[in-house]
Amino acid sequence: MVADPAGAPNFLNRTLWIDDNLKVLSGINSECVDLVYLDPPFNSKRIYHAPLGSKAAGASFADTWTLDGVKTDWADVQEAADPAVYHTVVGAGLSAGESMQAYLTFMAPRLLELHRVLKPTGSLYLHCDPTASHYLKQLLDCVFGRTNFRNEIIWAYTGPGNTPRDFKRKHDTILRYVKSRDFTFNLDAVRVRHKRTYPSGGMISLAAGGRTRDEIHARETDLISRGKAPEDWWTDIGAGSHMSKIERTGWPTQKPLALLDRIIGASSNQGDVVLDPFCGCGTACIAAEKLGRQWLGIDIDTKAAEVTMDRLARECGDNTYTIGEHGPRQGKLALADGDNRVFVNQNPPVRTDPDRPTRSPRIRTIRWHELGTGARRPCPGCDRPKYFDDFDLDQIQPRAKGGLDTDDNLQLLCSSCNRIKGQRLTMTELRQRLQTEYLREGINA
Ligand SMILES: C[S@@+](CC[C@H](N)C(=O)[O-])C[C@H]1O[C@@H](n2cnc3c(N)ncnc32)[C@H](O)[C@@H]1O
């Protein structure tokens, strides 16, 4: 297949994927997304259900984590051969226990993929809470580089709750990272009102030298009307529970549109691509649509597409949105003006960019499952039971004999068999070699 130019998108605007986001992300071309907002489960050790009778009734997601449950994701972290990520995940396991390690194991490969799909001018906002924010920040430092950290935003709210031995926990944390120094940031799009009547607090008159009272007043008025840059603590958005009736869907942990308006307004331009890989009831998608951005959403729950379509119809003006036909290879991103199709896609995209891997990054995991069930699996070379980590990825027909680096020519072979087979032996030759060695060593093969 001929590759598309670097940075060319392989999806259409308004695509919603209903699938595990890791599968979808690994199929998205590199560097074609301007802004990522993600609001993953927070490791709260709870199972969330939408209330019966709400628009999202039937939607649910579990926020409980075990190492067994993330075995396949773990393989990806190892495959990424990223020692900083690996040690951060394992270190969190030592200080906070297995559930935190499992949670970060789930997050790490997704953050690596999100970093890859961002344009050099792009930004990522990770929404979390104090349960895991300090570990996630460390993980993001590894993935984005510490100097690309820009803000720890505190979204503060009030609400009921009784914590007799603590201060009430009433804030979420949003970690903002950029891909490079050349990032998009539109301060003027997100200015907020000054609280004081005189924003300069009288400093203008001191610094202004010979300005008249009228000039100072005009300057003060100008400053007031322009508004000020928001601080990194946001108290003016209100809690999720304060959302209007039209906005509220009942989706567990739904976020307010006002929060997404600020993030999208600040870190993207008209026509840019916004991606939410844990989109739930589509809050980021709806905000992006209203602000004239293109968008992609991913959620594992089929209900996400239904609720997002319903929100588009109710909250996005007079447009009539229809479900469009889709294919795994979408080609271009933009839709013509007035084309209001939404693409609900169950097939992950297929990468078409020049740096797409020639082998699937998940192939080791897939092959592992093919070997059979049980904690240890027999090696196809020596037939001895081995653990997952004892296996290497091997070309069945060796490269020296014309074997290709394609999925159907790859298998898992235990490290010692792989060493013997090397680049030259076929499987038949390997087994003959092993027989000879067993006979020599007096082992019953
Ligand atoms: C905290 S909620 C997001 C809420 C969203 N921000 C909103 O305003 O509606 C997390 C979402 O992640 C989804 N999710 C969990 N694991 C996922 C996975 N592996 N791939 C895609 N979505 C996933 C859940 O179904 C849930 O909708």
The ligand as a MOL file (V3000), in Angstrom:
LIG
                    3D

  0  0  0     0  0            999 V3000
M  V30 BEGIN CTAB
M  V30 COUNTS 27 29 0 0 0
M  V30 BEGIN ATOM
M  V30 1 C -15.2130 9.3130 33.2230 0
M  V30 2 S -16.1530 8.7030 31.8940 0 CHG=1
M  V30 3 C -16.0480 9.9780 30.6780 0
M  V30 4 C -17.1720 10.9650 30.7840 0
M  V30 5 C -17.1110 12.0370 29.7000 0
M  V30 6 N -16.0380 12.9680 29.9010 0
M  V30 7 C -18.4230 12.7910 29.6350 0
M  V30 8 O -18.4570 13.9840 29.8900 0
M  V30 9 O -19.4260 12.1400 29.3740 0 CHG=-1
M  V30 10 C -15.0260 7.4760 31.3000 0
M  V30 11 C -15.4990 6.7580 30.0390 0
M  V30 12 O -14.4610 5.9030 29.6030 0
M  V30 13 C -15.0490 4.7920 28.9580 0
M  V30 14 N -14.0040 3.7660 28.8760 0
M  V30 15 C -13.4760 3.0160 29.8900 0
M  V30 16 N -12.5180 2.2030 29.4050 0
M  V30 17 C -12.4170 2.4530 28.0680 0
M  V30 18 C -11.5920 1.9350 27.0240 0
M  V30 19 N -10.6530 1.0070 27.2530 0
M  V30 20 N -11.7570 2.4250 25.7740 0
M  V30 21 C -12.6900 3.3870 25.5140 0
M  V30 22 N -13.5080 3.8980 26.4790 0
M  V30 23 C -13.3670 3.4530 27.7290 0
M  V30 24 C -16.2420 4.4540 29.8190 0
M  V30 25 O -17.2120 3.7320 29.1020 0
M  V30 26 C -16.7150 5.8630 30.2260 0
M  V30 27 O -17.7210 6.3190 29.3650 0
M  V30 END ATOM
M  V30 BEGIN BOND
M  V30 1 1 1 2
M  V30 2 1 2 3
M  V30 3 1 2 10
M  V30 4 1 3 4
M  V30 5 1 4 5
M  V30 6 1 5 6
M  V30 7 1 5 7
M  V30 8 2 7 8
M  V30 9 1 7 9
M  V30 10 1 10 11
M  V30 11 1 11 12
M  V30 12 1 11 26
M  V30 13 1 12 13
M  V30 14 1 13 14
M  V30 15 1 13 24
M  V30 16 1 14 15
M  V30 17 1 14 23
M  V30 18 2 15 16
M  V30 19 1 16 17
M  V30 20 1 17 18
M  V30 21 2 17 23
M  V30 22 1 18 19
M  V30 23 2 18 20
M  V30 24 1 20 21
M  V30 25 2 21 22
M  V30 26 1 22 23
M  V30 27 1 24 25
M  V30 28 1 24 26
M  V30 29 1 26 27
M  V30 END BOND
M  V30 END CTAB
M  END
